[in-house]
Amino acid sequence: MYTNCHSYYSLRYGTFSEVDLLKLAKENGVTTLALTDINNTSACLNFVRKSQVFNIKPVIGIDFRNGAKQLYVGLASNNLGFQELNDFLSQHAHSKTELPEIAPVLKETCFIYPLERVMQLEKKVFHDNEFIGVSIAELKKLPFSNYKSYTNKLVIQQQVTIRNKRDFNAHRLLRAIDNNTLLSKLQKTEECDEHDIMLSLGDLQNLYAEYPHIISNTEKLLDRCHINFVFGKNRVSQNQSIYLNSKEEDYQFLVKLCNDNLYKRYSKPDAKVKSRLETELKTIRQMDFVSYFLINYDIVSYSKNKGYVHVGRGSGANSIVAYIIGITDVDPIELDLYFERFINPFRASPPDFDIDFSWKEREDVTNYIFKRFKNVSLLATYNTFKYRAVVRELGKVFGLPKEEIDKLSADKHGHKKLDEISQLVLKYGDLIKGFPNHLSVHSCGVLILDKPIHYYSATNLPPKGFPTVQFDMIIAEDVGVFKFDILGQRGLAKIKDTIDIVRYNRPELPPIDITQVEKFKNDPNINALLKQGKAIGAYYVESPAMRGLMQKLQTQDYIGLVAASSIIRPGVSSSGMKKEFIIRQRYPEKRKEANPILLEIMPETYGIMVYQEDVLKVANKFAGLDLGEADVLRRGMSGKFRSRAEFTAVEDKFINNCKARGYPDALTFEVWNQIKSFAGYAFAKGHSASYAVESYQSLYLKCYFPLEFMVAVLNNGGGFYSPEHYIHEARMCGGIIEAPCVNNSEHPNTISGKTIYLGFGYLKSLEILTIKRLLTERQFNGRFKSLDDFIDRVSISIEQLTILIRINAFRFTKQPKTELLWQAIFKLNANKAKTTQSKLFRPKHKQFHLPSLKTTWIEDAYDQMELLGFSLCNYFDLVSDILYDHIKAKTMNLYVNKIVLLYGVLVNTRFHKGSNGKRMRFCTFVDQEGNYFDTVHFHNVVEKYPINGLGVYACCGKISEEFGFCSLDIQWTKKLSLLPDPRGEN
């Protein structure tokens, strides 16, 4: 009987979820219910799914409105009708045009016009699928209306938006937020009616008892609506199922691709390789995943043809088929990757390929996908109201002063001290918190489907111009819509840019083949960088934690790096297994202390669970769970499961099976706690291996083209460290660092031989327009000969020119900066305008005779710190304090357990909460020779000796050593004073 119901996906209007709506209907004896959110279909699929639980027949549609003004409600007669409604809504959403006053003529839908609207429109003619909706409030008007005689067109349209007074108050607050207005100024036309609630079915029928034809019309209308989607275990994949012309043709093409490329991956494929390939092809065909592989192959092939670099990750990296046809670069035979983690009969969803592209090229790849395939869309995600945001919004709605809003949002208040308005803000903040606020785009999900996208959802058109559905990943997978993960990352951009930079800086060299990963893995020079922790700039292996771990492990091969990529994750680390792994790695005699059963299951990792696959192996071989049950554990630890009860049942079976096998309880619970400690942090082995492949590609470039590589790192936003530190690293690799120069610099950093010119992009106060003018003029008319020449050719304000002079961008003139500044002021007449008009004819410049004005290197350093954010000189040269006797980082191993003094420039600092709940700090410094040392600041010194920003610090403490890696346990620190800024003396 209810044809117009809202959930909170009627954004900033509705007040409860689609599940709460179904609960409400059940409580009121309603057996058929229509969900019609305002210009939105986000909740429709989940509403249909959940309606089965409540034994309610679902009807879905859309409440079409321009702003808060209701035009008509569209109900889908069937799935095609839902598609029609989505087509119509999306057309206007994409073009950002208002909806028409009159509903379109659609074949498989019904439209209900509110009585009030019909009266305003004076609509006389109604199609077979058009009706007049009468709310409870409008029953009083009906007897006096001309539409009383339209007996076969009248239906019940009692809107449901709220449940009670509290919901109504929340609704008004949401409307005020949406309109960015004070609650007291909210227009009544922006609100729902206070009586837009759900009554019991009996009460509703009693109210319309005088008009039995309205009741029967409504029943007939709802009876003609049937929607059907299949969810859960019975779902079938909705992804594009055929790549070429038929499934058989697809399969033969996949086989051909494997045969054509097999010998490129395996020069002498043995029986194991051939058997694995045959098994996978057979399973892929049986599970109907052939097109999924071919579509991914198509995307990757486009990328390769464009010269892009990609990395294939996810569980698909466990596949030899994916490896052979080039989707991934991970050899599952070499790594003994667990086939069932990749695909198994218990898995209805496709194997997971996460394909990474450069952040610069991802949009082009996405654009290709939209052009290449027919039914494509991006996946959505919901941005919800968070505590701070909702308190700020409500504070504005209630008219609170900014100071009070700041206190409330920061949670810095005592509840007893709050006034009534502030208490209301917190009360309704708790109610609205978690509501969807607006739709956004999933970070990487792309849908490629058999049916049109609008068969499942309306679409929005975000700024980048790719249609985006209105539901998220969870409901998508439940209905059989599986995303393709197309990601962007900066690590690949560094690789691609390095290759380009080498091409122009060292044209005499042959082209770099970055795909020779097997060669890189066996290169002792590259592996030495890992072992020594000298991987700064390289993807995933440059952080202080990773640098320290690789030195402790003495990582010097691919397999070791794959393990390191996983054991650094919190799950392995927090279980204590990281330390145990290091012990067994460094001291082979300790491996025999492992439980023999676990050692037999996981010989490569010395009987320690490191990867997600290990959970499957242990659950299957140690506890006797079948692969389906083992996968429940894996999904449970990664958070990708819905039923906690299902996970608990498998836990019980795990423990009972272990008892039945005669394992002591201590061993059973030790193993179980290891599994639990993974808790969403463990990597799939193929995932770690994919990261390791990219790391080796980066390390190859870092090893043999260090300067070009560091320029590429800087041009792609760096990584774990600040730009200043990557500049330091470039200098350590033999680079000569030059400040921006008007004749040599570009917007990004550039290199010529061993000289690196910093880009104009580092000058934060230099306007983009100024940079464009400078570069364009230089490109068309050549280098600048003097300051006068520059002023004649580039329209620039005195403020912008001053920045260039102060950074010494005119040093080719051999004139001091101070002298150039005075000349600039005289020649631009101290013009206060931001820009000056280009002159038609070059004026003759007056030559001013100025006294000798010298500039010191200290002034340069302070100018650089102000304009670039860092100094290009060594910070130690700027220190004014006396340096006392101290040791260097390279000799720390000679002073283990001794108290020493080191001096270092701060590189990185981070806080950590210890097992006792108290705060610790970890820092990384470089000493005068440019070598690293790491410090640990325990809770007793963290606050007493703070680390306040970049600079040189005296660090006193005791040297501790673990597996050959030394660090300094801090007793005290002191930031050293710098030479005074001489610029203030003028």
N, C-alpha and C positions, 0 to 999 in steps of 0.2 A: 504493500500500500504506500510505501514511502519511495517517491520517485526523484527526490532532490536532496541527497545527503552529502555532507562535507566531512572530510577528515582534515587533519592539520596540514595536509599537502595542498589544501586551498591556502596557499602561503600567506601568512600574516592575516589570516581570516578564521580558519578552522581551529578547533581547540582540543582535539583528541585524535588518536591514531585510528587507522582503518580497522585494527583489531578491536579497539575499544568500541567502535561503532557496531561491530558484529556482536560483541557482548551485550551492548545496549539493546540491540534488536532481539536477541535471545531472551533477555529479561522481560521484554514487552510482548513476547509471543508472536513476533514478526517472522514469517517464514520466507518471504521474498523481499529483497532489499536492493535498492539502486544506489551505487556510489557515483556521485557526479561532482567531482572537485572542480573548482573554478579554474578554467583555462589550463588544466593540468591532468595528466594521467599517471603520475608517479606511483600512486597506490593501487592502481587497477589490478595488476597481475597478482600482487600479494593478497588483495581483497578476494579475488577469485580462489586463490590457493587456500586461504584461511577459512573461507565460507564452508568448505567441506567439513571442517572440524566442528562448526556450530550447526551443521545440517540446515543451512540457509541457502536458498537459491540466489545466486548473485546476478545482478544486472549492472552493467557498467556504462558510463556515459560521461558527458562533459557539461558543466554549467558555463555557458558562454556569456562573458561579460566584457564590457568596456569599462575598466576601472571597477567600481563597486556596482555599477548599473547592470542589472540582470536583463539580458535580451531574450534568451530561450535556453531550455535544457535539452540536450540531445541524448537519446538513449539508443544503444546499439541493439538491433534486432538479433544480430549474430556477429561472428568474428569479422565478417566482411564489412558489416555496419560500423564496427569499432574502427576498422581501417579507414572507412570513409570519414568518420568524425576526426580521426587523427590527421588525415590529409588536409581537411578543411582548416583545423586549428593551426597546423604547422605552416600552411601557406601564409597565414596572416602573421604568425609569430616570426617567420623568417623575414618577411617584408616590413615588419613593424608597422603594419597598418591596422586601423580599427576594424572590428568585426561589423558586418552589415546588420542593419536593423531587422531585416527579414532573413530567415534561415534559408540555406541553399536547398535545392531539391536533390536528395540523396535516396538511393534505392532501398538500402537496408537499414535505415534508421528511422526513429520517430522523434519529433520535436514537440516540446511542450512550451507554450507561451504563457507566462503568468497573466491572469485575468487583467491586472492593472495595465500591463503592456499592451494587451489586445485592445483595451479601451482607448489607450492613447493613440495607437496606430489606426484605430477604426477599421481593423482588418475584418473583411467580410467573407473572403474565400479561403477555405482551408483544404489542403491536400489530404489524401487518405491517411498520410502518416503524421499529420499535424493535429495538435490537441490544445485545449485551453486548460491551464492549471488553476485550480481554486484552492487557496490556503484556508485554514480555519478562520483566520481573521477576515478573509474576503467573502465568507459565506453570507455575511450581513449585506454585502453589496449585490450579491447575485440576483435576488428577487427584483431589484430595481435596474437591472442591466438588460440590454438588448440580447445578451448572449445566453440568457436563461433558456431560450428556445433551442440552443445548439445542443440538444440532449445527448447526441451521440459523440460529441467532441469534448465534453467536460470530464476532467479527471482530477483526482486529489493531487495537490502539490503543496504538501506541508513540508517546508524546508526544515532540515535538521542540521544545526550548526553548533548548538550548545546543549548542555545537559542540565545546568542549574545556574544560579545567580553568580557563583564563582567563575564558571566558564564564561558567562556574559561579561564579567569584569575583565577577564583575561582577553576576551575577544576585542573589547574596546581598546585595551592597551595595545594589542597587536595592530589594530587599525590606526591608532595614533602614531605608532612607530612607523608604519607603512607610509603614512601621510606626512611624517616628520613635523608633527604639530603637538602642541600642548593638549593634554586630555580634555581640558576645559574648553578648547576651541574645536574639538572634533565635531564635524558635521554629522547630523543624524542620518543623512543619506549614505554615509560611509559605513554605517553599522548594520548588523542584522537586527531583526526584531527580537525583543526580549522573550517572545513566545515561540521562537524557532527551535522547539524541542521535540523529542520523540515521546508520544503518548503510547499507552498500551493499545494493542490492536483492537480490543473491545471498545475502549474509550473513543478511539478514532472513528470506528464504524458508527457508534452512537451519535457522534457529532454530525455525521453525514447521513443519518438515518432518513432525514426528510427528502434526500436526493439519492434513492437507491441506484439510479442509473449512473451516478458519478462513481459509486463504489464498483459497480459491475464493469464500467468502462475502464477503470483503473486496473481491475483484475485482468481483463482481457489484454490490456496494453502490456502488463508485466508478463502475462502468459506467452505472448508472442516473442519475448526476448529470451534468447538462449545463447550463452557464451561458453566456450569450451577451450580450455588450455590444459595440458597434461603436465603434472609436476612430479617431483621426487623420483622415486625408483622407476616409475612407469614412463618418465619423460623420454623423448628421443631428441637427438641433436637437431637444432634448427639452423645450424650453420650451413653454408653452401656445400652441398653434398656431391656435386659433380664439377670437376675442373675443366674437362674437355667436353666430350659429347655423351659419354656413358661411363658407368662405373668400371666396366671391363676395359675400356680404352684408357681410363685413368690409371688402372692398375698396371697395364702393360707399359704405359709411359714411365711409371715409377720404377718398374723392374729395369727398363732400358737405361734410365738415369743411373741406377745403381751399377749396372754392368759397365756402362761407359766410364764411370768415375772410380770404380773399385781399385784399379791399379794405380791411380793417382794417390790414393791414400795408403794402399798396401802393395808395395812392389812385388812381394811374394805372399799373397794371401794363403794362410794355412787352413786346415780343416775346421779349426775353431772359428775363424773369421767367417768362412762360408756357411757353416752351420748356423751361426748367430744371425747372419744376414737372411738366410732362408726362413728361420723361425720368426724373425721380426716381420718380414714381408707377409708371411702367412697370417700373423696376428693382426697386423695393421689392416689387412684385407677383411679378416673376420669381424673386427671391431668397427669397420666402416670409417676408418680414419685416413683413407688414401688421399682424399681431396684436401684434408687439413694439412698434410705434408706438402702437397703440391702447391697449395696457396702460399705457404711459408717459403717454399723454394722459389716461387715466382717473385715474391717480395725481395728476397735476398739476391736473386739474380739481377733484378733492376738496380739494386744498390751497387753490386759489383760492376755492372756495366757503366755506372756513373762514376766509378772510381772511389766509391765510399768504402769505409771500413766498418765492419759490423762484428758483433759478438752474439752468438746464440747461447742462451742460458736456459735455466728451468729444467724440469725433469726430462724434457726432450733431449737434453745433452747426454742422457743415458742410452741413446739410440744409435746403433751403428748405421742405420739408414740415414739419419739426420747428419751424421759425420761424413758419410760417403758422398752425399749429394750437396754438401757444403752449407747446410743450415747452421751447423755447429763446427767447431774446430777441436772438439774434445773426443779423444779416442777411447771408447768404452771398453775395448779389449785391454788396452794398456793399463787402465785404471780399475779394471774388474768392476765396472759399474753395474749395479743391481738392476736386472731387466725388469723385474716386477715393480720397481719404483717408477719406471718409465711408463709401463702400460701393463695392465693385467685384466683378466676377465671380470674382476670385481669393480673395475673403474669404468663408469659410464661416460665421464667427461673426457675430452681429448687430452693427450699428453700436453704438458705445459711448455711452450716455447716463449721465453722472454727474449726478444731480439732487440739488442742495443744498437743505436746509431749515434753518430755525433749529434750533439745538441744543435749544431748549425744545420744539419742535413735531415733531421727527423721530420720537419714539416714538409720537405719535398717528398720524402718517402710516403708520408701520410697522404699527401695530395695525389701521388701515383695510385695508391690503393683505392681512393675514391673514384678515380678515373677508370681504373682497370676493372673493377668489379661492380656489379649492378646494385646490390642492396647493402649499402655500407653506412655505418654511423659510428660516432664515438659513444662511449659509455659514460653515464653520468655518475656523479657522487653528490651527496647532500651536505651542504654547509649548515650546521645546526647552531642554534643560539647557545653560546658558551657563557659561563657565569659572568665574567667581566663585561662582555659585550652587552648582555641582556640588562645588567645593572646600569650600565651607562645609558642605554637606550631608555630604560624606564625612568632613570633619574631625570633625563631631559623631558620626557613626557609629563612627569609630575612637576617640572619647573624647579628642580633643586639646583642650587648654585654649584659651579664646577668643583669647588673645593670639597663640598660634601659628596659629590659623585665620585671624586678621586678616592676619598677615604673608603666609601662603600665598595667600589670596584676592587680596591687593593685589599679589602677585607680587614682594614685596620680600624676597627671600631669595637666598642663593647655594646652588646645588644641592649643592656639596661639603659644606656645613655641615648639611644636612638629616639627620635621623635616619631609621631604617628606616620608621617609620610614616608620616612626612611624605612620603617618597619613594613609598610605596604610594598615598597620597592623590593625588599628582600623576600617577602611572602610571594608576590607574583613572579619574582625572578626565579624562584624555585619551581614554580608551576610551568613557566614558559621555557626554562632551561632544557635543552635537548630537543626542542621543537625544530623541525626543518626551517631554515631561514631563507635560503635560496639554493637553486640548483647550480652545480659547477660541473666541470669536465673531469672525468677520471684521469689520473696521471698518465695512463698508457693504454687503456682498453679501447680496442677497435672491434666492431662487430661486422662480420661479413656473412650474410644470411641468404637462405633460399628464397624466403618470402620477402615482400617489401617491408622495410623497417616499420612503416606505419601500421602494419598488421599487429604490432606489439605495443606501440607507443607513439604519441606525438613527439615531435622533435623541436628543439630550440636551435638557434643559430648564434653561438658565441662569437666574440670578436674575430677569431681566426678563420671563421667562415665554414667550419665543418659541422654538418647537422649532428646533433647530440640527442640521444633518447632521454626520457625522463625517469628512468629507473636505474638502480645501482647493480653492482656485480652479484650480490647475493641472490636477489630475485631473478636476475638474468640466468644464472646457472641453474636455478631451480626449475626454470621452464625450458631448459635445454639450449639457451643462448650463451655460447661460450666465446669469450673474448680472445682476440689476438693481442698480445702485449708488444706494443711498439714503443720503445723507450728511447730517451735521449740522455746522453751523458757526456761529460767534458773529457774523460780519459781518452775516448776515441778521437775526439777533435784534436787533442794534443798529438796523437800519432799521425793523423792525416796532415796536420799543419807542419809537423816536423819534416815529413817527407817533402812537402812543398817548399819549405825553407831551405832544405839541403839542395833541392833542385836549383834554386836561384843563387845560393851562396857558394855551392861547390859544383858548378856545372860540369866539371871534368869527370865526376864520378858516374858510374852506371846507375840506372834506376834502382831504387830500393824495393826489394820484394819482401813485404812485411808478413807474408803468409808462410815464410819458412820457419815455422815455429819449432819443428823438430830439430833444426840446426841450432836455433837459439837455446833450446833446452840443454844441449850438450856443449855449449860454449863455456869454457872455464872462466873467461874474463867476466861474462855476465853473471855466472853463479857466484863469483867472488864478491860482486856487489851485494848479493843477497846475504852471504855469510858475514860480511863486514857491516851490514846495516847501512849501506850507502846507496839507498834507492830513492833519494829525495826527488820528488816529482813524478815517480812511477806510480801508476794506478794501483790503489789498494795496499801498497806495501811501504808507504812512506811515513806513516804516523809513528810517533815515538814508541807506542806500545808494540806495533808490528816490527819496528826496527830492533827493539830490545828482544822480542820473542825470537826473531830469526838469528840473532847473535847467540841467544841461549840454546836454541836448537842446532845451531851451526848449519842452518838450511843452505844447501848448495845443489839442489836438484829440483826438478819439476814436482815429483811426488811429495817431497818435503814441503814445498810451497803450498800445494793443494791442502795438505794437512794443517799447515800453519794458518791458512785462510779460514779454517773452520774452528780450530781449537781456541782461537782468540775470541770467539763469540762468547757472550756471557754464560750461556747454558753449560758449555764444557768447563769454562773457567770456574764458575761458582760451585760446581760439583767437586772441585778439587782434582779433576781429571787432567787439567792442563799441566799442573806440576808433575803429576805422575807420568804423563806422556813425555814430558821433557826428560825426566829421569830415565825412562826406558829407551828413549831415543839416544841419549848421550852415553848411557852405560848399558850395553847389551846384556851383561850378566844379570841385570835386574828384571829382564823380560820373563825369566823363568818363575818370578814371583806372581805372575798373573794367574788367574784362575784358568786351569787347562781347558775347560769347556769354552770359555770366552776367547781364549787365545786361539783355539782351533777355528772358531767362527770368524774372528777378526785378526788374522795374523799380521796384516799390513800395519794396523794401528796398535799392535802389541796387546790385544785383548781389551782395548779401551774404546768405548763408544765416542765417535768423533762426528760422524755424519748422520743425517736422517736415515739413510739406508741401513745403518747399523741397528737402528731400532727395529726395522723390519726383520733383519737377520736374527737378532737376539730373540725377539718375540716368537719368531717361527722356529728357530733351531734350538733355542734354550728352553723356551716355555711351551712349545708345541702348539702355538696358535696358528690357524690357517692364515693365508695371505690377506684375506679380506679383513679378518680381525686385527692382524698386524697393522694394516693400513689405517684402521680406526685409531690406533695409538699414534701413528705418524700424523694423521690429520688433527688429532686431539692436541698434540704438543705444538702444532703450528697454528692452532686457533681456527682452522678451516673446517669446523664441524658445528652442527647445530644442537646435538643432543648430548648433554652432560650425562644423562642416564645411560646412553649407549657406551660412552667412555668408561663409566663406572662398572658396567657389566663386563667389559673386556678386562678391566683391572682385576676384578674378582676372579675371572677365569685364569688370568696370568698367574695369580698367587696360588690358586687351587691346583693348577697344572704343575707348578713348581713343587708343591708339597707332594703331589702324586709321584713325581719323579725322584723324590727323596732328597731334595736340596735342603740344606739347613736354612732356617728362617733368616739368619744373618746374611747369607749369600743372596737369598731371594729378594730381601728388602734393599740390600745394597744395589743390586741390579735395577730393581724397580725405581729406586730413588734417583739413579743415574738417568733413567728414562724421563722421569718427572722433571728433573733439573734442566732438561733441554728446553721445556716450556716456551716453545716458539722461537728459540734462538739458533738452533742447529741449522746448518746448511745442508742441502742436498749435496752429495759429493760432486755431481756434475756441475752444480752451481759454483762450488769452490774451484773446480777444474777450469771452468770458463773464465772466472776471474784470474786464475793463474796464467792462462794463455795470454790474456790482455796484458798482465803484468810483465810477462816475458817479452812481449812486443815493445812495451815501453822501456824495459830495461836494456833491450838491444839498442834502441835509439839513444838512451842515456849513456850507454857504454861507449858507442862509437861516434856519436854525433852530439856530445853533451851540450855544446853551446846552442846549436839549433834547437835541441830538445827543450832547453830551459827557456828560450824565447817563446816556443810554442806553449809551454806551461804558463808563462806569464800572460800570453795573449788570450788564454782561455780561462782566466780568472784564478789561476793558481791551483790550489788544492787544499791540503790540510794546513798549510802555513801561510804567512803573510807574504805579499809581493816582495817586501824587503828581504825576507829570508831566501827567496828564490834568486834574487839578485846576488845575494851573498854566495849562494851555491854556484851560480854562473861564474862569479869571480874566482871561486875555488877551483873551477874547471878551466881556468886560464882566460876567461873573458875579460875584456876591457870595457867598463861600463861608462857610457857617456850620457850626460843629462840631455833633455830635449834640445834639438838644434833646428833652426828654421830652414836650413839647407839640407839636412840629412834625415830628420825624423819624419815619421808618418803618424797617423792616429794610433795604430798599434806599435809594438816594439819591432825593431828591424835589426838585422845583423849584416855586417860587411866584413868578411874575413873573421877576425876574432873580436871586432868592435861591435858592441851592442848599443844601439841608440834607443833610449827610452822614448816611448810614444807620447804624443801630446795628451793622450787620454788620461795620463797620470796627473795632469795639472787640473785639479778639481775645479778651480775658479775660471778656467779658460773655457769660453763658450764654444759650443759645437759650431755655430755659424762662423766664428773667427777661424777655427781650425779648417773648416771647409774652404773659406776664402783663401787662406794661406796656401793650402795644398793645391787648390785649383789654379791659382796664379802661378805657382812654381812649376806645375805640370805643363802649362801651356807656354809660359814665357821664360822658363829657366830659373836657375839659382839666383839668389839675391846677392848683390854685390856689396851692399852697405846698408846702414840703417836708413839713410836717405832714400835709397832705392826701394827698400821695403815699404816705407811710409808712402812713397809715390804710387806703389802698385797694389797695396792692400788697404781696404777701408777698415780702419780699426780705431777704437777709442783709446784714450790715454791709459785708462785702467787696464785694458786688455794688453796693450803694448808693454805696460810696466811689468806684468806677470812674465812675459817672454824675456824681457831684459833681466829681471831678477833671477830667473832660472839659468841665465847665461846663454840663452839661445842665439845670441849674436856674437859669440866668442870668436868667430872667424874674423871679426873686424880688428881683433887684437887691442881693442879699447876697453878700459875698465868699465864695469857695470855702472858705477856711480856717474861717470862722465856721460855714458849713453843715456842714463835716466834724465839728466839735466837737458841733454840735447832733445830728447823726445818731448819733454815738457815745453821747451821753447818752440819746437817746430810744429807741435800740435796746438800751441797756444793754450795749453791747459784746458782744452775743450771738455766741458762737463758732459756733453752728449755721449751716449753709449756708443754710437757709430758715427762715422763721418762719411759724406757722399764722395764717391770716386770723382777725381778731377779729370776734366777733358784734356787739359794740357798739364804737363809736369811743371810745377813752379820751380823757380831757381831758389835753392836753399841758401839761407844765410849761414855763414860759418861763425860760430861763437867761440871765442877764446876763453877757455875755462882754466882755472888753476889745476894743478896736478891732483887728481883724486884717485886714491888707491883703494883696492878692495882686498880684504884678507880671505884666506881659505876658511876661516872660522865664520865669517859673514856668509860665505857660500853655503856652508853646512847648515846654518840656521835658516837661510832662505829655502834650502832644499827641504828641511823638516817642515817648514810652514806650507810650502807649495806642493810638494810631492807626498808628504806624510812621513818621510824618512830621509836620512842623510846618506849621501853616496860615499862619504869617507868612513873610515873605521871608527866605530864608537869609542874605542880605547884611546884614539888620538884626541878625543874631546874631553877626556877625564881630567879633572883638576886635582883630585885627591891623590895622595901618594899610594902606590901599590906596594904592599908588604910582601915578604917572602911567601911564595905560593907554589903550588905544583901545577902542571898542565894536565889536560884531560887524558892524553895518551899514556901517562905514567900512573894512572889511578890504580892499576892492578898491583903496583908495587907497595901500596899503602893500605891494604885491606885491614879493616878493624882499627885504623888509626885516624885520629882527628887531624884534618888538613884544611887548608884554605885554598879555594879556587876563585878566580874571577871570570865572569862570563856575561855575555850579552843575552838577554832574555829572548828566546825563540817562541816558546809556547808555554802556556800554563792552563791547568784545568783542576777542578775540585772533584773530590770523590768522597762518598760517605762510607766509612769503614764498617766492619762487621759489628763494632760496638756502637754504631749509630753516630759516631763523632766525625766531624769533617776533617779531611786530609787534603793535601795539595800535591800535585805532581808538576814539575817544571822541567823544561829542556833549555839548556844554554849552549852557546858556543864560546870557546875560550879565545885567547889572542891569536892562536894559530888556526882558528876556524874549525876546530874539532868539537864534537858534541860531548856534553856530559848531562846526566839526568839527576834531578834532586827529588827527594821525598820529604815533605813537610808534614810531620805528624800533628795531631790535634793540639798538642801543648805549645807549638810554635806558630801555628797557622795565623792566629790573630795577633800574636805578639810581634811577629816579624812579617808584615804583609809584603806582597809583591805588587808594586804600583806601576804598571805599564812598562813600556820599552825602556831600555837603558842598560848600564853596566852594574852588576851586583857583585859584592863580595859575599861568597857563600862558604860558611864554615860548618863542618860536620864530620861525621864518621863515615868512612867508606865501607859499604857493604857489598858483598859479591854473591851472585847466584848464577851458577852454571857458567862462570867465566864472564858474566856481564856485571860491570861495576856501576853503582849509583851512590849518591851522597845523601845520607840521612842528616838533614839540616838541624844544626843547633842554633845558629843565628844567621841572618842575612842583613845586608845594608846596601841600599842603592847609592852609588857613588855620585858625587857632584860633577857637573860638567863645567867647562870653561864658560865664563859669562858671555851673554849675547852682546857683542860690541855694537850692534845696530842701535841699541837704546841710548848709546853715548852721544849720538849725533843730534 
